[in-house]
């Protein structure tokens, strides 16, 4: 039996992605969390219309919440629809929560959602990254490195 490439399978199930997160932050660690969702939120996520560009994770009363994530209302949901920008509770183990909160209290660190995806069992998960903000010169350096790698690959392809 042929082995499956997990990266390809995983990228097909991404419901929402924060592309600017890796540009604006140095991501130190990534933790996968579950989310407490209603039925219409899951259906809307499966349509792929969610946005987590301006969202972040924060601690409130000893629990972790995803704040400012926009999951639009589901068209077929009539009166059972959800509020699009409500706070959503994240499900993490106590050790992981303590680790996240310990890192986020340090100077310059924040909890950034990287993407929302569906796992093998069809359950919605969010990848939370512990990020340290980049300065503008750091962003320029990363752009320069990325452009050089692309040019180098192009030159090597032409040469061989």
C-alpha positions in Angstrom: 0.0 0.0 0.0 1.4 3.4 -0.9 2.1 5.8 1.9 0.2 9.0 1.9 1.9 12.4 1.9 0.5 14.0 5.1 1.4 17.6 4.0 -0.7 17.3 0.8 -3.7 15.8 2.7 -3.4 18.5 5.4 -3.2 21.5 3.0 -6.4 20.3 1.3 -8.3 20.6 4.6 -7.4 24.1 5.7 -10.5 26.2 6.3 -8.8 29.5 7.1 -5.2 30.7 7.1 -3.3 33.7 8.5 -0.7 34.3 5.8 0.6 37.5 7.4 1.4 35.8 10.7 4.8 34.4 9.6 5.6 37.7 8.0 4.8 39.7 11.1 6.1 37.3 13.8 9.0 34.9 14.5 7.0 31.8 15.3 8.8 29.9 18.1 6.4 27.1 18.8 3.1 25.8 17.4 0.4 24.0 19.4 -2.8 22.5 18.0 -6.0 23.3 19.9 -9.6 22.2 19.6 -12.4 24.7 19.4 -15.8 24.9 20.9 -18.1 25.5 17.9 -21.8 25.5 17.1 -23.2 23.5 14.2 -23.6 26.5 11.9 -20.0 27.6 12.6 -18.7 24.2 11.4 -20.8 24.4 8.2 -19.5 27.9 7.5 -16.0 26.7 8.1 -16.4 23.9 5.7 -17.5 26.4 3.1 -14.1 28.0 3.6 -15.2 31.6 4.2 -13.7 32.2 7.6 -11.0 34.8 8.3 -8.5 34.8 11.1 -6.3 37.7 9.8 -7.0 40.0 12.7 -7.5 37.4 15.4 -5.5 36.5 18.5 -5.6 34.1 21.4 -5.8 35.3 25.0 -6.4 33.9 28.5 -9.6 34.8 30.4 -10.5 33.2 33.7 -7.8 30.5 33.4 -9.1 29.4 29.9 -7.8 30.2 26.4 -10.1 32.0 23.9 -9.8 32.9 20.2 -10.8 36.5 19.9 -11.9 38.5 16.8 -12.0 35.5 14.5 -14.6 36.0 11.8 -16.7 33.0 10.9 -19.6 34.4 8.8 -23.2 33.2 9.2 -24.3 30.1 7.4 -26.9 30.9 4.7 -29.1 27.9 5.6 -29.0 28.5 9.3 -32.0 30.8 9.7 -32.7 31.5 13.4 -30.1 29.1 14.6 -27.2 31.1 13.2 -24.2 32.1 15.3 -22.6 35.5 16.0 -19.8 35.9 13.5 -17.1 37.5 15.8 -17.9 35.9 19.1 -15.1 34.7 21.4 -14.5 30.9 20.9 -13.1 28.8 23.7 -10.0 26.8 22.8 -9.4 23.3 24.2 -5.9 22.6 25.3 -4.3 20.4 28.0 -3.4 22.1 31.2 0.4 21.7 30.6 0.1 23.2 27.1 -2.0 26.1 28.5 0.6 26.8 31.2 3.4 26.7 28.6 1.5 29.1 26.3 0.6 31.5 29.1 4.2 31.4 30.5 5.6 32.3 27.1 2.9 35.0 26.3 3.6 36.9 29.5 7.2 37.4 28.5 8.0 40.7 26.7 7.1 40.8 23.1 5.4 37.4 22.8 1.8 36.9 21.6 -0.4 34.0 20.7 -1.2 34.1 17.0 -3.6 31.7 15.2 -1.8 30.3 12.1 -4.6 28.3 10.5 -7.9 26.5 11.1 -8.0 23.0 9.6 -10.0 19.8 9.9 -8.2 16.7 11.2 -8.6 13.1 9.9 -11.7 12.6 11.9 -13.3 15.8 10.6 -12.8 17.8 13.8 -12.0 21.5 13.5 -8.6 22.4 15.0 -6.7 25.7 15.2 -2.9 25.9 15.2 -1.7 28.6 17.7 1.8 29.9 17.3 3.8 31.6 20.0 5.2 34.6 18.1 7.6 37.4 18.8 7.0 40.5 16.8 9.3 41.4 13.9 10.8 44.8 13.4 10.7 46.4 9.9 14.3 45.5 9.3 13.7 41.9 10.2 10.8 41.8 7.7 13.1 43.3 5.0 15.7 40.6 5.7 13.2 37.8 5.4 11.9 39.2 2.1 15.5 39.4 0.8 16.3 35.9 1.9 13.1 34.5 0.3 13.8 36.4 -3.0 17.4 35.1 -3.0 16.3 31.5 -2.5 13.8 31.8 -5.4 16.4 33.3 -7.7 18.9 30.7 -6.7 16.5 27.9 -7.5 15.7 29.5 -10.8 19.4 29.8 -11.7 20.0 26.2 -10.7 17.1 25.0 -12.8 18.3 26.9 -15.9 21.9 25.6 -15.4 20.9 21.9 -15.3 
